[in-house]
Amino acid sequence: MDNEIKDILIKLLEGQTRLETEINGVKNDIKKNSIKLEAIEKKIDIITEVQTSHKE
């Protein structure tokens, strides 16, 4: 009985560790995507400024 509980706890901890690793990976991906979106937004702003000044 004790071994069964120990095995269950070990599996739970292993699962938790895997989830933490995956969550950290997702957080890194979100951070990278946010940086890319900010760069795209800056480029769009520049394009808008150029087009506006070109119109005038």
Secondary structure, 3 states (H helix, E strand, C coil): CHHHHHHHHHHHHHHHHHHHHHHHHHHHHHHHHHHHHHHHHHHHHHHHHHHHHHHC
